Amino acid sequence: MPVVASRDWHAWHADYDRPGSGLARRLGWVQERIRVALDTASPGPLRVISLCAGQGRDLIGVLETHPRRLDVTARLVELDPRNTDVARQLAASAGLPQVEVVTGDASLTRQYASLTPADLVIACGLFGNMTNADVERTIGYCTQLCAVGGTVIWTRGRRWRDGGTDLVPQVCAWFEERGFERQWVSGPEFAQCCGAHVFRGTPAPLDPDAVMFSFVGYDELTGPAQA
């Protein structure tokens, strides 16, 4: 994910290792939805892309022991080189040479051109760091990134520092208006949210020169608080 001055995105990952933290819970949800997507995918090669992938703990942590690990070709795109260094080390330790980690701008569609339409699109840690208009815009581009029958796994915080409206119902509506079917969404009792939508429409041709979003940063949008 792009580096925002008000937050250290490498240090931010430390909460994944804190038992009981919101981020640790969210990671568990995301990994479970990744397992479901892999378990239910058709036989044969699988394409996976991850936008603003951070250290890649979600996908790599599942592929390390999943029976379909060798079916997967993946590309993880992340701007912070400290995080991509960790992701490459994790992939190497897990014996996953087919997981490519790219240090670059995840908002550019050209980063994914050779792997679209993908069977699994991971869009976690994005939607709380951009304007609502860019959330909708990025969901629109998921119709170019995702294969028919493919899954998009996404996250978004429900509770905002300024007491604003929970955007999760609208996120679901934006997906569903574009041909996605809701598979699972975590409950409203948690501050974090994870969702999974399966694409039932027809993939649109990828615009290779598009910019899907601007990564503003949670702190810039709402003031200091945990995303």
C-alpha distance (Angstrom), angle and dihedral (degrees) to the residues before:
residue distance angle dihedral
M1 . . .
P2 3.79 . .
V3 3.78 114.6 .
V4 3.81 111.8 -107.3
A5 3.81 114.7 -162.7
S6 3.80 95.3 -134.4
R7 3.80 94.1 58.8
D8 3.80 134.7 43.2
W9 3.81 101.8 -136.1
H10 3.79 92.2 -167.5
A11 3.81 93.9 54.9
W12 3.81 89.6 42.4
H13 3.82 89.5 72.3
A14 3.82 91.5 66.2
D15 3.81 91.1 85.7
Y16 3.80 89.2 66.0
D17 3.80 86.3 71.1
R18 3.80 94.7 49.4
P19 3.83 108.9 95.5
G20 3.78 112.0 -127.4
S21 3.78 95.7 16.9
G22 3.78 120.0 135.4
L23 3.78 91.1 -116.6
A24 3.81 92.3 51.3
R25 3.81 89.0 52.0
R26 3.80 91.5 47.3
L27 3.81 91.3 49.7
G28 3.80 89.3 54.3
W29 3.79 91.1 52.0
V30 3.79 93.0 48.5
Q31 3.79 92.9 48.0
E32 3.79 91.6 49.8
R33 3.82 91.3 52.2
I34 3.82 89.5 48.6
R35 3.81 89.1 53.4
V36 3.81 90.9 49.7
A37 3.80 91.3 49.4
L38 3.81 92.1 50.6
D39 3.81 93.8 42.5
T40 3.81 92.8 52.8
A41 3.81 99.1 38.9
S42 3.80 119.6 111.5
P43 3.81 118.0 -97.0
G44 3.78 117.1 -87.4
P45 3.80 137.0 47.9
L46 3.81 117.5 -12.5
R47 3.80 128.8 -154.8
V48 3.79 120.5 -148.8
I49 3.80 129.7 -177.9
S50 3.80 127.7 -175.5
L51 3.81 122.3 -162.1
C52 3.82 117.9 -150.9
A53 3.78 85.9 -0.2
G54 3.80 98.6 -178.5
Q55 3.81 108.4 -166.9
G56 3.80 93.0 -19.9
R57 3.78 93.5 -120.9
D58 3.80 93.6 143.8
L59 3.80 99.2 56.9
I60 3.80 99.5 28.3
G61 3.80 91.3 47.9
V62 3.80 89.7 57.6
L63 3.80 99.1 39.4
E64 3.79 91.8 51.8
T65 3.83 90.9 77.2
H66 3.80 104.7 12.7
P67 3.83 117.0 119.3
R68 3.81 90.8 -132.6
R69 3.80 94.6 52.1
L70 3.80 93.2 116.2
D71 3.80 92.3 50.9
V72 3.79 91.4 62.6
T73 3.78 127.1 92.2
A74 3.80 109.0 -176.8
R75 3.78 140.3 -178.7
L76 3.80 120.5 -160.7
V77 3.81 116.1 -167.4
E78 3.81 120.6 -162.7
L79 3.81 132.2 153.7
D80 3.81 101.5 -149.3
P81 3.83 106.8 85.8
R82 3.81 92.0 -156.2
N83 3.78 89.2 60.6
T84 3.80 94.2 45.1
D85 3.80 89.6 50.8
V86 3.81 88.9 56.1
A87 3.81 91.7 45.7
R88 3.80 92.3 52.1
Q89 3.80 90.7 49.3
L90 3.80 91.5 49.6
A91 3.81 92.3 48.5
A92 3.80 91.7 48.4
S93 3.81 92.3 47.9
A94 3.80 89.9 50.2
G95 3.82 92.0 50.8
L96 3.80 94.3 -115.9
P97 3.83 107.5 140.7
Q98 3.81 89.7 159.1
V99 3.82 90.5 66.2
E100 3.80 106.1 92.5
V101 3.80 118.3 -161.4
V102 3.81 116.2 -158.0
T103 3.79 124.4 -166.0
G104 3.78 101.8 -146.6
D105 3.79 150.1 90.1
A106 3.81 108.6 -48.4
S107 3.80 92.9 -162.5
L108 3.82 92.9 72.2
T109 3.79 115.2 93.5
R110 3.80 91.2 -151.1
Q111 3.81 88.8 72.2
Y112 3.81 88.8 71.1
A113 3.81 102.6 35.4
S114 3.80 97.3 112.4
L115 3.82 94.1 48.0
T116 3.79 102.0 45.4
P117 2.89 137.0 142.6
A118 3.80 86.2 41.6
D119 3.80 129.5 -162.9
L120 3.80 90.8 -139.6
V121 3.80 128.5 26.8
I122 3.80 116.8 -171.6
A123 3.80 112.6 -158.5
C124 3.79 101.9 169.5
G125 3.78 124.9 150.1
L126 3.80 92.2 16.4
F127 3.77 111.3 93.0
G128 3.80 96.5 58.6
N129 3.79 91.2 54.7
M130 3.80 101.1 55.7
T131 3.77 138.8 56.2
N132 3.79 119.2 -84.8
A133 3.79 89.2 -111.0
D134 3.80 90.1 57.2
V135 3.80 91.3 47.1
E136 3.80 88.7 58.3
R137 3.79 91.3 43.0
T138 3.82 92.3 52.1
I139 3.80 91.5 48.7
G140 3.80 87.1 53.7
Y141 3.80 90.0 55.2
C142 3.81 89.6 52.4
T143 3.82 86.3 76.2
Q144 3.81 85.6 65.5
L145 3.79 96.3 42.0
C146 3.81 100.0 45.1
A147 3.80 129.1 71.4
V148 3.78 121.6 -134.1
G149 3.80 105.1 -83.7
G150 3.79 90.3 18.3
T151 3.79 123.9 129.7
V152 3.79 131.4 -123.7
I153 3.80 113.8 -158.0
W154 3.79 113.7 -164.1
T155 3.79 141.6 169.4
R156 3.78 135.5 -152.7
G157 3.81 132.9 167.0
R158 3.81 114.7 -114.2
R159 3.80 99.3 -157.7
W160 3.76 121.9 58.2
R161 3.79 129.0 -164.7
D162 3.82 91.6 -120.2
G163 3.81 92.7 52.3
G164 3.78 92.2 -112.8
T165 3.77 125.8 165.3
D166 3.81 119.3 -72.6
L167 3.81 103.2 -105.2
V168 3.82 95.3 -164.2
P169 3.84 95.7 94.4
Q170 3.80 89.2 51.1
V171 3.81 91.6 47.6
C172 3.80 88.5 54.5
A173 3.80 90.7 48.0
W174 3.81 92.1 50.6
F175 3.81 90.6 52.5
E176 3.77 93.5 45.8
E177 3.81 93.6 48.0
R178 3.80 86.9 58.8
G179 3.79 98.7 53.3
F180 3.80 101.1 -85.7
E181 3.78 122.2 133.4
R182 3.78 119.5 -143.7
Q183 3.80 111.0 -116.4
W184 3.79 101.9 170.0
V185 3.80 140.6 -15.5
S186 3.81 125.7 -175.8
G187 3.79 118.7 -116.2
P188 3.81 126.2 -85.1
E189 3.79 92.4 -120.6
F190 3.81 89.9 80.3
A191 3.81 125.7 74.5
Q192 3.79 91.1 -138.7
C193 3.79 122.6 59.2
C194 3.79 133.2 -159.3
G195 3.77 124.0 -171.5
A196 3.79 138.2 180.0
H197 3.81 125.0 -156.4
V198 3.81 126.8 -176.7
F199 3.80 118.3 -144.7
R200 3.81 112.6 -123.7
G201 3.78 95.9 167.9
T202 3.79 133.1 81.1
P203 3.81 116.6 -82.6
A204 3.80 113.9 -113.4
P205 3.82 118.3 -134.5
L206 3.78 111.7 -88.7
D207 3.78 115.5 -106.5
P208 3.82 98.5 -140.8
D209 3.80 94.7 -162.2
A210 3.81 100.8 50.2
V211 3.80 129.4 119.8
M212 3.79 106.8 -146.4
F213 3.80 100.5 -167.3
S214 3.78 148.7 -16.6
F215 3.79 114.2 -115.6
V216 3.80 102.6 -135.4
G217 3.80 99.1 168.5
Y218 3.81 130.3 -120.2
D219 3.79 93.4 -104.7
E220 3.78 91.9 53.3
L221 3.81 91.4 50.7
T222 3.81 99.9 44.6
G223 3.80 110.9 6.9
P224 3.83 125.9 -104.9
A225 3.79 114.5 -28.5
Q226 3.80 137.3 111.4
A227 3.80 113.2 -71.1
